[in-house]
């Protein structure tokens, strides 16, 4: 079974942590480091933190989770930053997408 389980994984508690701390994602995906890239993962780049969740959702394919850009891009050699997701982080994001990409319960990020 994949960890965390699909019944418990959410953006605020799990996926945001992968994007901001567990991998090298945030080292490039901030406006101050790499301006003009399509997505930033740093809270500081958002006046409204709900936009961070919405931007990440734009890179999710709920009908074909494994085809989600959020999974394909950082596991590809053509990604400008190279391969960035390890198996644990990949499984966390995959389970989150398979669960319907729930936000969680933090009103700062979730509607």
MOZIHU-V491316 format. One record per helix or strand. SS is the DSSP state (H for helix, E for strand). FROM is the first residue (numbers start at 1). LEN is the number of residues. If there is no record, write none. Layout:
# MOZIHU-V491316
ss=SS from=FROM len=LEN
ss=SS from=FROM len=LEN
This chain:
# MOZIHU-V491316
ss=H from=11 len=12
ss=H from=25 len=4
ss=H from=43 len=3
ss=H from=50 len=8
ss=H from=65 len=3
ss=H from=69 len=7
ss=H from=87 len=12
